[in-house]
Amino acid sequence: MGSLNVDTIQHMDKLPERGETIHINSLTSAPGGKGANQAVAAARQGAQVSFIGAVGDDANGRFMKQALADNQIDVSRIVTKSVPTGSASILLEADGSNTILVYGGANMRVTVEDVQAAEDEIAEADAIITQFETPIPAAIRAFEIAKKHHVMTILNPAPAKKIDAGLLRLSDFVTPNETEAQVLIDQDVAFNQDSLMNAAQALEKLGVKNTLITLGKSGSFYKVADKSGMIPSFKVKAVDTTAAGDTFIGVFAANIKNDLSNLVPTLIWASRSSSLTVQKAGALPSIPTFAEVEADEK
């Protein structure tokens, strides 16, 4: 469950200073949104994926539904709202760094009733993922239904914001980046194992069961049950870091076993997948297939 955005990518050498006017080098558009990216990442791993979300009655909405359908994702639970489809403006610098401005649009109109109508789909799932780009009450209801049916719940707490701990307690996995972790626990998080462990323990006090913290080019940190450690990144030349974290989460969800017996190999596979994503421009178009990750491994 999550967001569907049409991304407009503005390619530039560097971000403008306040009050500065600059020329952009090129302008491109692509399907995106955290929800769509994570769903496609899972689908391209071979998972069977259904999507709960909303679009507007407009060309962008039809474009987003078709983009998911083209990836063999079930779009029957995507509803139409009387506001425009979500969109994002991505300011992409020459070194691959990005700054993103998001318009929620129809994404922010997903209701508890929309989620309730999809109970059968949730009940049949192995896992459900959601983020903060749709309303929190809808996310809570989705995870309540999931727990009722013993479905794994994965919360990507992005974009960063402080929330009631109720949703955290319903989450089997919480997957922030370092900035999002800082906001959730209201304390600094450094890129070292002691600081990351402290962050995971602070999240545990809020009710979080298992934590995965993504750290960009520094890799990722996990604390799952009584196990913890660092997963290194794969060193590549980044073209566009958009959707790297979404790829990691979608790939993780598609491959992790219910008993978590393949935890570390899955995290390494997710990290490799993300390294392929950042080598291409765009969000959804850059996400690799299982075969592409497998070929890179060889």
Kinemage of the C-alpha trace (Angstrom):
@kinemage 1
@onewidth
@group {chain A} dominant
@subgroup {mainchain}
@vectorlist {calphas} color= white
{ca met a 1} P 0.000 0.000 0.000
{ca gly a 2} L 1.388 3.394 -0.856
{ca ser a 3} L 1.966 6.302 -3.157
{ca leu a 4} L 1.721 6.641 -6.917
{ca asn a 5} L 3.518 9.689 -8.312
{ca val a 6} L 4.499 10.869 -11.747
{ca asp a 7} L 8.085 12.091 -11.353
{ca thr a 8} L 9.420 15.104 -13.229
{ca ile a 9} L 13.222 14.958 -13.129
{ca gln a 10} L 15.150 18.190 -13.588
{ca his a 11} L 18.804 17.509 -14.388
{ca met a 12} L 21.217 20.203 -13.189
{ca asp a 13} L 24.866 20.666 -12.277
{ca lys a 14} L 24.029 21.750 -8.719
{ca leu a 15} L 21.103 23.022 -6.670
{ca pro a 16} L 20.445 26.770 -6.884
{ca glu a 17} L 21.239 28.956 -3.908
{ca arg a 18} L 18.334 30.798 -2.300
{ca gly a 19} L 17.182 33.513 -4.707
{ca glu a 20} L 19.321 32.161 -7.549
{ca thr a 21} L 17.983 31.332 -11.016
{ca ile a 22} L 19.719 28.555 -12.938
{ca his a 23} L 19.183 26.719 -16.200
{ca ile a 24} L 18.524 22.990 -16.079
{ca asn a 25} L 20.319 20.668 -18.476
{ca ser a 26} L 17.348 18.455 -19.353
{ca leu a 27} L 13.847 17.510 -18.223
{ca thr a 28} L 12.438 13.968 -18.113
{ca ser a 29} L 9.359 12.253 -16.670
{ca ala a 30} L 8.894 8.741 -15.262
{ca pro a 31} L 6.480 6.764 -13.076
{ca gly a 32} L 7.433 6.746 -9.395
{ca gly a 33} L 6.311 7.241 -5.812
{ca lys a 34} L 7.628 5.177 -2.916
{ca gly a 35} L 4.715 2.775 -3.064
{ca ala a 36} L 5.026 2.169 -6.798
{ca asn a 37} L 8.808 1.821 -6.613
{ca gln a 38} L 8.679 -0.745 -3.811
{ca ala a 39} L 5.903 -2.694 -5.522
{ca val a 40} L 7.797 -2.840 -8.811
{ca ala a 41} L 11.024 -3.812 -7.029
{ca ala a 42} L 9.194 -6.774 -5.483
{ca ala a 43} L 7.455 -7.695 -8.734
{ca arg a 44} L 10.713 -7.655 -10.708
{ca gln a 45} L 12.064 -10.183 -8.195
{ca gly a 46} L 9.254 -12.522 -9.215
{ca ala a 47} L 6.842 -11.791 -6.360
{ca gln a 48} L 3.093 -11.706 -6.971
{ca val a 49} L 2.094 -8.156 -6.043
{ca ser a 50} L -1.225 -6.379 -5.442
{ca phe a 51} L -1.408 -2.623 -4.883
{ca ile a 52} L -3.663 -0.573 -2.596
{ca gly a 53} L -3.622 3.134 -3.446
{ca ala a 54} L -5.315 6.016 -5.233
{ca val a 55} L -4.972 8.134 -8.360
{ca gly a 56} L -6.876 11.045 -9.839
{ca asp a 57} L -9.237 10.822 -12.792
{ca asp a 58} L -6.553 12.142 -15.124
{ca ala a 59} L -3.905 11.119 -17.648
{ca asn a 60} L -1.282 10.733 -14.924
{ca gly a 61} L -3.520 8.324 -13.030
{ca arg a 62} L -4.057 6.173 -16.100
{ca phe a 63} L -0.330 6.326 -16.812
{ca met a 64} L 0.541 5.100 -13.294
{ca lys a 65} L -1.960 2.243 -13.338
{ca gln a 66} L -0.649 1.104 -16.701
{ca ala a 67} L 2.953 1.305 -15.478
{ca leu a 68} L 2.121 -1.070 -12.616
{ca ala a 69} L 0.040 -3.367 -14.808
{ca asp a 70} L 2.970 -3.584 -17.237
{ca asn a 71} L 4.949 -5.037 -14.320
{ca gln a 72} L 2.249 -7.681 -13.692
{ca ile a 73} L 0.977 -5.912 -10.567
{ca asp a 74} L -2.721 -6.272 -9.682
{ca val a 75} L -4.183 -2.748 -9.823
{ca ser a 76} L -7.796 -3.650 -9.006
{ca arg a 77} L -7.526 -2.021 -5.544
{ca ile a 78} L -6.291 1.319 -6.865
{ca val a 79} L -9.231 3.711 -6.446
{ca thr a 80} L -9.946 6.986 -8.238
{ca lys a 81} L -10.284 10.243 -6.281
{ca ser a 82} L -11.539 13.712 -7.228
{ca val a 83} L -8.084 15.335 -6.912
{ca pro a 84} L -5.055 15.091 -9.212
{ca thr a 85} L -2.728 12.099 -9.172
{ca gly a 86} L 0.319 12.533 -6.949
{ca ser a 87} L 3.481 13.977 -8.425
{ca ala a 88} L 7.079 14.685 -7.513
{ca ser a 89} L 9.653 17.175 -8.745
{ca ile a 90} L 13.131 15.680 -8.497
{ca leu a 91} L 16.091 18.053 -8.609
{ca leu a 92} L 18.927 15.822 -9.790
{ca glu a 93} L 22.511 17.041 -9.445
{ca ala a 94} L 25.414 15.912 -11.614
{ca asp a 95} L 26.860 13.696 -8.843
{ca gly a 96} L 23.609 11.728 -8.585
{ca ser a 97} L 22.339 13.454 -5.411
{ca asn a 98} L 18.696 14.463 -5.411
{ca thr a 99} L 16.270 16.804 -3.687
{ca ile a 100} L 12.591 15.864 -4.011
{ca leu a 101} L 9.405 17.946 -3.724
{ca val a 102} L 6.258 15.819 -3.413
{ca tyr a 103} L 2.626 16.724 -4.081
{ca gly a 104} L 0.479 14.094 -2.354
{ca gly a 105} L -2.698 14.576 -4.380
{ca ala a 106} L -4.852 11.441 -4.525
{ca asn a 107} L -2.332 9.534 -2.371
{ca met a 108} L -3.479 11.531 0.647
{ca arg a 109} L -7.110 10.558 0.024
{ca val a 110} L -6.636 6.832 0.667
{ca thr a 111} L -9.150 5.978 3.408
{ca val a 112} L -9.634 3.315 6.047
{ca glu a 113} L -12.622 2.150 3.967
{ca asp a 114} L -10.411 1.717 0.897
{ca val a 115} L -8.105 -0.487 2.963
{ca gln a 116} L -10.976 -2.441 4.504
{ca ala a 117} L -12.258 -3.267 1.024
{ca ala a 118} L -8.913 -4.939 0.296
{ca glu a 119} L -8.931 -7.267 3.325
{ca asp a 120} L -9.025 -10.387 1.150
{ca glu a 121} L -5.877 -9.308 -0.705
{ca ile a 122} L -4.071 -8.481 2.533
{ca ala a 123} L -5.123 -11.781 4.134
{ca glu a 124} L -3.670 -13.781 1.238
{ca ala a 125} L -0.308 -11.977 1.304
{ca asp a 126} L 2.996 -13.088 2.784
{ca ala a 127} L 3.911 -9.462 3.528
{ca ile a 128} L 2.537 -5.940 3.272
{ca ile a 129} L 4.625 -2.770 2.900
{ca thr a 130} L 3.537 0.820 3.457
{ca gln a 131} L 5.147 4.250 3.888
{ca phe a 132} L 4.174 7.748 5.062
{ca glu a 133} L 3.045 8.992 1.628
{ca thr a 134} L -0.535 7.881 2.346
{ca pro a 135} L -2.567 8.722 5.493
{ca ile a 136} L -1.460 7.124 8.768
{ca pro a 137} L -4.994 5.927 9.742
{ca ala a 138} L -5.120 3.884 6.531
{ca ala a 139} L -1.687 2.420 7.290
{ca ile a 140} L -2.744 1.468 10.815
{ca arg a 141} L -5.872 -0.277 9.537
{ca ala a 142} L -3.870 -2.140 6.874
{ca phe a 143} L -1.430 -3.420 9.486
{ca glu a 144} L -4.243 -4.333 11.904
{ca ile a 145} L -5.795 -6.473 9.174
{ca ala a 146} L -2.394 -7.957 8.368
{ca lys a 147} L -1.733 -8.950 11.986
{ca lys a 148} L -5.206 -10.496 12.196
{ca his a 149} L -4.226 -12.780 9.318
{ca his a 150} L -0.597 -13.371 10.424
{ca val a 151} L 0.894 -11.375 7.548
{ca met a 152} L 4.384 -9.838 7.867
{ca thr a 153} L 4.233 -6.015 8.143
{ca ile a 154} L 7.023 -3.796 6.802
{ca leu a 155} L 6.929 -0.058 7.531
{ca asn a 156} L 9.104 2.352 5.578
{ca pro a 157} L 8.782 5.521 7.729
{ca ala a 158} L 9.367 7.972 4.889
{ca pro a 159} L 9.241 10.877 4.368
{ca ala a 160} L 10.605 11.479 7.867
{ca lys a 161} L 8.100 12.497 10.525
{ca lys a 162} L 7.225 11.744 14.130
{ca ile a 163} L 4.198 9.503 14.569
{ca asp a 164} L 2.211 7.798 17.282
{ca ala a 165} L 3.934 4.579 18.349
{ca gly a 166} L 0.793 2.546 17.594
{ca leu a 167} L 1.843 1.962 13.987
{ca leu a 168} L 5.386 1.073 15.050
{ca arg a 169} L 4.054 -1.593 17.406
{ca leu a 170} L 2.115 -3.164 14.525
{ca ser a 171} L 5.253 -3.349 12.371
{ca asp a 172} L 7.368 -6.501 12.133
{ca phe a 173} L 10.095 -4.530 10.357
{ca val a 174} L 10.765 -0.789 10.379
{ca thr a 175} L 13.097 0.375 7.600
{ca pro a 176} L 14.204 4.016 8.013
{ca asn a 177} L 17.257 5.676 6.590
{ca glu a 178} L 19.459 7.468 9.107
{ca thr a 179} L 17.519 10.747 8.844
{ca glu a 180} L 14.172 9.032 9.337
{ca ala a 181} L 15.563 7.076 12.298
{ca gln a 182} L 16.706 10.339 13.913
{ca val a 183} L 13.217 11.807 13.593
{ca leu a 184} L 11.521 8.710 15.019
{ca ile a 185} L 13.716 8.554 18.128
{ca asp a 186} L 14.517 12.289 18.416
{ca gln a 187} L 18.263 11.786 18.728
{ca asp a 188} L 21.297 11.916 16.428
{ca val a 189} L 22.311 8.812 14.504
{ca ala a 190} L 25.908 8.438 13.323
{ca phe a 191} L 27.268 6.024 10.713
{ca asn a 192} L 28.897 3.653 13.197
{ca gln a 193} L 27.677 0.407 14.698
{ca asp a 194} L 27.410 1.671 18.293
{ca ser a 195} L 25.229 4.634 17.308
{ca leu a 196} L 23.095 2.479 15.018
{ca met a 197} L 22.625 -0.103 17.769
{ca asn a 198} L 21.543 2.658 20.147
{ca ala a 199} L 19.029 3.824 17.546
{ca ala a 200} L 17.650 0.300 17.129
{ca gln a 201} L 17.330 -0.101 20.895
{ca ala a 202} L 15.523 3.253 21.112
{ca leu a 203} L 13.116 2.046 18.427
{ca glu a 204} L 12.589 -1.177 20.402
{ca lys a 205} L 11.441 0.919 23.349
{ca leu a 206} L 8.774 2.382 21.034
{ca gly a 207} L 7.579 -1.124 20.204
{ca val a 208} L 9.597 -1.882 17.064
{ca lys a 209} L 10.427 -5.591 16.716
{ca asn a 210} L 13.103 -5.549 14.003
{ca thr a 211} L 15.035 -2.649 12.484
{ca leu a 212} L 16.769 -2.165 9.132
{ca ile a 213} L 18.498 1.211 8.714
{ca thr a 214} L 19.633 2.078 5.198
{ca leu a 215} L 22.754 4.245 4.987
{ca gly a 216} L 23.168 5.035 1.288
{ca lys a 217} L 26.716 4.435 0.089
{ca ser a 218} L 27.627 3.279 3.627
{ca gly a 219} L 25.415 0.203 3.278
{ca ser a 220} L 22.851 -0.784 5.898
{ca phe a 221} L 22.509 -1.889 9.518
{ca tyr a 222} L 20.206 -4.572 10.861
{ca lys a 223} L 18.990 -5.560 14.302
{ca val a 224} L 16.655 -8.506 13.934
{ca ala a 225} L 15.747 -10.476 17.058
{ca asp a 226} L 19.095 -11.085 18.796
{ca lys a 227} L 21.214 -10.608 15.663
{ca ser a 228} L 22.774 -7.381 14.418
{ca gly a 229} L 25.408 -6.227 11.991
{ca met a 230} L 26.407 -4.090 9.032
{ca ile a 231} L 25.778 -4.925 5.385
{ca pro a 232} L 28.263 -3.186 3.070
{ca ser a 233} L 27.231 -1.334 -0.049
{ca phe a 234} L 28.530 -2.184 -3.502
{ca lys a 235} L 30.812 0.572 -4.778
{ca val a 236} L 29.507 1.960 -8.074
{ca lys a 237} L 29.338 5.283 -9.884
{ca ala a 238} L 25.947 6.766 -9.018
{ca val a 239} L 23.899 8.403 -11.759
{ca asp a 240} L 20.663 8.907 -9.782
{ca thr a 241} L 20.036 7.740 -6.201
{ca thr a 242} L 16.231 8.060 -6.536
{ca ala a 243} L 14.510 4.751 -5.609
{ca ala a 244} L 17.654 3.131 -4.179
{ca gly a 245} L 16.060 2.737 -0.750
{ca asp a 246} L 12.744 1.687 -2.301
{ca thr a 247} L 14.529 -1.009 -4.279
{ca phe a 248} L 16.193 -2.291 -1.107
{ca ile a 249} L 12.847 -2.583 0.699
{ca gly a 250} L 10.902 -4.142 -2.175
{ca val a 251} L 13.637 -6.682 -2.866
{ca phe a 252} L 13.885 -7.525 0.835
{ca ala a 253} L 10.122 -8.101 1.081
{ca ala a 254} L 10.092 -10.309 -2.001
{ca asn a 255} L 12.890 -12.587 -0.821
{ca ile a 256} L 12.813 -12.818 2.982
{ca lys a 257} L 11.466 -16.092 4.372
{ca asn a 258} L 8.848 -16.090 7.114
{ca asp a 259} L 11.288 -17.750 9.514
{ca leu a 260} L 13.995 -15.159 8.619
{ca ser a 261} L 16.495 -17.973 8.024
{ca asn a 262} L 17.877 -16.207 4.926
{ca leu a 263} L 18.169 -12.763 6.546
{ca val a 264} L 21.791 -11.847 5.753
{ca pro a 265} L 21.835 -13.244 2.180
{ca thr a 266} L 18.592 -11.351 1.495
{ca leu a 267} L 20.042 -8.096 2.831
{ca ile a 268} L 23.155 -8.535 0.663
{ca trp a 269} L 20.953 -9.270 -2.367
{ca ala a 270} L 18.873 -6.159 -1.626
{ca ser a 271} L 22.050 -4.079 -1.344
{ca arg a 272} L 23.302 -5.392 -4.696
{ca ser a 273} L 19.924 -4.596 -6.252
{ca ser a 274} L 20.096 -1.013 -4.967
{ca ser a 275} L 23.595 -0.614 -6.427
{ca leu a 276} L 22.147 -1.388 -9.860
{ca thr a 277} L 19.292 1.081 -9.370
{ca val a 278} L 21.602 4.044 -8.745
{ca gln a 279} L 23.500 3.426 -11.977
{ca lys a 280} L 20.484 4.454 -14.082
{ca ala a 281} L 18.345 7.602 -14.211
{ca gly a 282} L 14.730 7.687 -13.057
{ca ala a 283} L 12.900 5.909 -10.260
{ca leu a 284} L 10.792 3.020 -11.478
{ca pro a 285} L 12.666 2.575 -14.799
{ca ser a 286} L 15.979 2.038 -12.984
{ca ile a 287} L 14.849 -0.857 -10.749
{ca pro a 288} L 16.532 -4.147 -11.773
{ca thr a 289} L 14.957 -7.525 -12.427
{ca phe a 290} L 15.978 -10.701 -10.588
{ca ala a 291} L 17.910 -11.800 -13.677
{ca glu a 292} L 19.847 -8.512 -13.797
{ca val a 293} L 20.841 -8.837 -10.137
{ca glu a 294} L 21.814 -12.459 -10.701
{ca ala a 295} L 23.965 -11.506 -13.703
{ca asp a 296} L 25.686 -8.779 -11.646
{ca glu a 297} L 26.448 -11.302 -8.892
{ca lys a 298} L 28.287 -13.502 -11.407
